[in-house]
Amino acid sequence: MKWKPGCLVSAILHLLAGVVFGVSIGLVFLANEPQSPASLDGDTHRRLVQSLFRPQSKDTKVLHPGDDIFDGTTNTTANTKKSDSNWRNVSIVCWLFIKHAHAFLKTSRLVNNTWGRKCNKIVFFLEHYNASLPAVGLNKELIDGRLNYSSSIIVLGFRYIFQKYINDADWFIGIIGSQYIIMENLRHFLSKLDPNHPAYYGHKLGSSAGGTVFASPQSGIVLSKAGLGLLGNEGHKGLQCNNFPYGEGEQFAMCMNWIGVSLMDTVDESGKSRFLVASLSEQFQPQYEAFICRSPIWKDLEPQSCKQPAQAVSRELISFSEYMPWYYPGYEYFIYSLKYVQP
């Protein structure tokens, strides 16, 4: 059977029309699909981060990765006056819990190459001991009797730090999960506080049914030297610090309440959050309000968090979650190396 020229042209036109129609429908569906935090394109992600860390005046110093390693004398940060320079001497021991050994090498390398190198000391914990990794296995410490038992990873982490490093710093920060810490802002914040006061700091949350107010482990928990001393010397004596069926944040709060360590505010003068529970991508998404502020289990207690989440981030931001640590070098660039031209 032979195709006539007219029939062939008609068939080709019909085929092209079908392809164009199919592609158009697909594009419509894609355009109307809501973005998840992980689906933000690189340019959008860049603008979100840049909007938080852009210099505030023409006098702002632009830092470079080689200039900002803490050595007790030469560290600098943007938006800090020369007369207010004692923050550089604030000593901090950091510890980070990484649950699975298979994620350890990548995560620890990224942390050590970015914010972790600015800690006076940094300690990594694993749930299970692994002789091939430079990390403390909490299960081995318990089995060997070097740590008193607690059902709380946060209590165990700080308990270990008390035994090994209580005299090495004035402040101690514990992190469960993937968190990026702007160490210069943390030091500046802590420089105005007294490490001899038994207190701890983080993003305030509470149970939706009322009751315990606690600091989110996902935002990092900062404990003063006096608070760590009380935990190490008194915390092993009661069930409140050792064995009860609550979430990590609530467990730690009950323990702190029992030994007399207070949870303090960390919001800035405008009520905006210095410690974020969410990642930056989530914080600027409409879904954030539904996730944080309408939870049937717990509620956000920081003043601005549930009013306008995208406007609730302090210009003195200290910490934020980041579930993909390979973004850390990018944040390092935006915070310390990017030059922003004032409009």
Secondary structure, DSSP 8 states (H G I E B T S, - for coil): ----HHHHHHHHHHHHHHHHHHHHHHHHHHHHS---GGG--HHHHHHHHHHHHS-SSTT-----GGG----SSS---TT--GGG-GGGG--EEEEEEE--GGGHHHHHHHHHHTGGGGSSEEEEEESS--TTSSSEEHHHHHHTTSS---S-HHHHHHHHHHHHHTTS-SEEEEEES-EEE-HHHHHHHHTTS-TTS-EEES-EEEETTS--EEE-GGG-EEEEHHHHHHHHHHGGGSGGGT--SS-HHHHHHHHHHHHT-EEE----TTS-BSEEEEEHHHHTSTHHIIIIIT-SSEEE-STTTTT-GGG-B-TT--EEE-S-GGGHHHHHHHHHT------
